[in-house]
């Protein structure tokens, strides 16, 4: 369950940050706005504690072991 929550939170935070950058346009990449940092932090969160693929493998293993 923890892996599923971490996977969902990481992917949703990255998706929200990418939408924010797209809304801000070129300003989303400038250092004047915090969107740049939010995107970097969100991307780091998705790969920092294990990539999404690894988390999916852990979730699948947990689901297959439950009987």
Biotite code that builds the C-alpha atoms (Angstrom):
import biotite.structure as struc

atoms = struc.array([
    struc.Atom([0.000, 0.000, 0.000], chain_id="A", res_id=1, res_name="UNK", atom_name="CA", element="C"),
    struc.Atom([2.837, 2.398, 0.774], chain_id="A", res_id=2, res_name="UNK", atom_name="CA", element="C"),
    struc.Atom([4.406, 1.811, -2.635], chain_id="A", res_id=3, res_name="UNK", atom_name="CA", element="C"),
    struc.Atom([1.100, 2.508, -4.355], chain_id="A", res_id=4, res_name="UNK", atom_name="CA", element="C"),
    struc.Atom([0.637, 5.728, -2.402], chain_id="A", res_id=5, res_name="UNK", atom_name="CA", element="C"),
    struc.Atom([4.180, 6.868, -3.138], chain_id="A", res_id=6, res_name="UNK", atom_name="CA", element="C"),
    struc.Atom([3.768, 6.053, -6.826], chain_id="A", res_id=7, res_name="UNK", atom_name="CA", element="C"),
    struc.Atom([0.488, 7.944, -7.071], chain_id="A", res_id=8, res_name="UNK", atom_name="CA", element="C"),
    struc.Atom([1.746, 10.968, -5.129], chain_id="A", res_id=9, res_name="UNK", atom_name="CA", element="C"),
    struc.Atom([4.952, 11.193, -7.142], chain_id="A", res_id=10, res_name="UNK", atom_name="CA", element="C"),
    struc.Atom([3.293, 10.919, -10.524], chain_id="A", res_id=11, res_name="UNK", atom_name="CA", element="C"),
    struc.Atom([0.497, 13.349, -9.655], chain_id="A", res_id=12, res_name="UNK", atom_name="CA", element="C"),
    struc.Atom([2.910, 15.937, -8.250], chain_id="A", res_id=13, res_name="UNK", atom_name="CA", element="C"),
    struc.Atom([4.989, 15.738, -11.417], chain_id="A", res_id=14, res_name="UNK", atom_name="CA", element="C"),
    struc.Atom([1.901, 16.005, -13.613], chain_id="A", res_id=15, res_name="UNK", atom_name="CA", element="C"),
    struc.Atom([0.619, 19.040, -11.684], chain_id="A", res_id=16, res_name="UNK", atom_name="CA", element="C"),
    struc.Atom([4.012, 20.727, -11.884], chain_id="A", res_id=17, res_name="UNK", atom_name="CA", element="C"),
    struc.Atom([4.199, 20.089, -15.637], chain_id="A", res_id=18, res_name="UNK", atom_name="CA", element="C"),
    struc.Atom([0.736, 21.603, -16.081], chain_id="A", res_id=19, res_name="UNK", atom_name="CA", element="C"),
    struc.Atom([1.818, 24.641, -14.073], chain_id="A", res_id=20, res_name="UNK", atom_name="CA", element="C"),
    struc.Atom([4.907, 25.097, -16.255], chain_id="A", res_id=21, res_name="UNK", atom_name="CA", element="C"),
    struc.Atom([2.734, 24.849, -19.345], chain_id="A", res_id=22, res_name="UNK", atom_name="CA", element="C"),
    struc.Atom([0.318, 27.441, -17.963], chain_id="A", res_id=23, res_name="UNK", atom_name="CA", element="C"),
    struc.Atom([3.169, 29.819, -17.153], chain_id="A", res_id=24, res_name="UNK", atom_name="CA", element="C"),
    struc.Atom([4.764, 29.251, -20.560], chain_id="A", res_id=25, res_name="UNK", atom_name="CA", element="C"),
    struc.Atom([8.352, 30.476, -20.788], chain_id="A", res_id=26, res_name="UNK", atom_name="CA", element="C"),
    struc.Atom([8.093, 32.041, -17.350], chain_id="A", res_id=27, res_name="UNK", atom_name="CA", element="C"),
    struc.Atom([7.709, 28.557, -15.888], chain_id="A", res_id=28, res_name="UNK", atom_name="CA", element="C"),
    struc.Atom([11.384, 27.928, -16.603], chain_id="A", res_id=29, res_name="UNK", atom_name="CA", element="C"),
    struc.Atom([12.662, 31.240, -15.264], chain_id="A", res_id=30, res_name="UNK", atom_name="CA", element="C"),
    struc.Atom([14.130, 31.519, -11.797], chain_id="A", res_id=31, res_name="UNK", atom_name="CA", element="C"),
    struc.Atom([11.818, 34.428, -10.938], chain_id="A", res_id=32, res_name="UNK", atom_name="CA", element="C"),
    struc.Atom([8.894, 32.082, -10.321], chain_id="A", res_id=33, res_name="UNK", atom_name="CA", element="C"),
    struc.Atom([8.801, 29.078, -7.969], chain_id="A", res_id=34, res_name="UNK", atom_name="CA", element="C"),
    struc.Atom([7.331, 26.826, -10.673], chain_id="A", res_id=35, res_name="UNK", atom_name="CA", element="C"),
    struc.Atom([10.823, 25.909, -11.867], chain_id="A", res_id=36, res_name="UNK", atom_name="CA", element="C"),
    struc.Atom([11.737, 24.577, -8.446], chain_id="A", res_id=37, res_name="UNK", atom_name="CA", element="C"),
    struc.Atom([8.406, 22.782, -8.010], chain_id="A", res_id=38, res_name="UNK", atom_name="CA", element="C"),
    struc.Atom([8.999, 20.871, -11.229], chain_id="A", res_id=39, res_name="UNK", atom_name="CA", element="C"),
    struc.Atom([12.532, 19.897, -10.213], chain_id="A", res_id=40, res_name="UNK", atom_name="CA", element="C"),
    struc.Atom([11.357, 18.803, -6.765], chain_id="A", res_id=41, res_name="UNK", atom_name="CA", element="C"),
    struc.Atom([8.474, 16.793, -8.212], chain_id="A", res_id=42, res_name="UNK", atom_name="CA", element="C"),
    struc.Atom([10.773, 15.038, -10.674], chain_id="A", res_id=43, res_name="UNK", atom_name="CA", element="C"),
    struc.Atom([13.242, 14.280, -7.893], chain_id="A", res_id=44, res_name="UNK", atom_name="CA", element="C"),
    struc.Atom([10.440, 12.824, -5.794], chain_id="A", res_id=45, res_name="UNK", atom_name="CA", element="C"),
    struc.Atom([9.413, 10.457, -8.580], chain_id="A", res_id=46, res_name="UNK", atom_name="CA", element="C"),
    struc.Atom([12.952, 9.087, -8.993], chain_id="A", res_id=47, res_name="UNK", atom_name="CA", element="C"),
    struc.Atom([14.435, 9.747, -5.560], chain_id="A", res_id=48, res_name="UNK", atom_name="CA", element="C"),
    struc.Atom([13.009, 6.831, -3.605], chain_id="A", res_id=49, res_name="UNK", atom_name="CA", element="C"),
    struc.Atom([12.963, 4.423, -6.531], chain_id="A", res_id=50, res_name="UNK", atom_name="CA", element="C"),
    struc.Atom([11.728, 4.898, -10.042], chain_id="A", res_id=51, res_name="UNK", atom_name="CA", element="C"),
    struc.Atom([8.108, 4.430, -11.002], chain_id="A", res_id=52, res_name="UNK", atom_name="CA", element="C"),
    struc.Atom([8.983, 1.169, -12.723], chain_id="A", res_id=53, res_name="UNK", atom_name="CA", element="C"),
    struc.Atom([10.532, -0.227, -9.543], chain_id="A", res_id=54, res_name="UNK", atom_name="CA", element="C"),
    struc.Atom([7.502, 0.853, -7.527], chain_id="A", res_id=55, res_name="UNK", atom_name="CA", element="C"),
    struc.Atom([5.201, -0.849, -10.036], chain_id="A", res_id=56, res_name="UNK", atom_name="CA", element="C"),
    struc.Atom([7.232, -4.046, -9.705], chain_id="A", res_id=57, res_name="UNK", atom_name="CA", element="C"),
    struc.Atom([6.924, -3.882, -5.909], chain_id="A", res_id=58, res_name="UNK", atom_name="CA", element="C"),
    struc.Atom([3.166, -3.335, -6.146], chain_id="A", res_id=59, res_name="UNK", atom_name="CA", element="C"),
    struc.Atom([2.773, -6.235, -8.590], chain_id="A", res_id=60, res_name="UNK", atom_name="CA", element="C"),
    struc.Atom([4.837, -8.507, -6.371], chain_id="A", res_id=61, res_name="UNK", atom_name="CA", element="C"),
    struc.Atom([2.699, -7.603, -3.357], chain_id="A", res_id=62, res_name="UNK", atom_name="CA", element="C"),
    struc.Atom([-0.512, -8.211, -5.297], chain_id="A", res_id=63, res_name="UNK", atom_name="CA", element="C"),
    struc.Atom([0.650, -11.556, -6.650], chain_id="A", res_id=64, res_name="UNK", atom_name="CA", element="C"),
    struc.Atom([1.796, -12.768, -3.230], chain_id="A", res_id=65, res_name="UNK", atom_name="CA", element="C"),
    struc.Atom([-1.610, -12.093, -1.663], chain_id="A", res_id=66, res_name="UNK", atom_name="CA", element="C"),
    struc.Atom([-3.728, -15.226, -1.721], chain_id="A", res_id=67, res_name="UNK", atom_name="CA", element="C"),
])
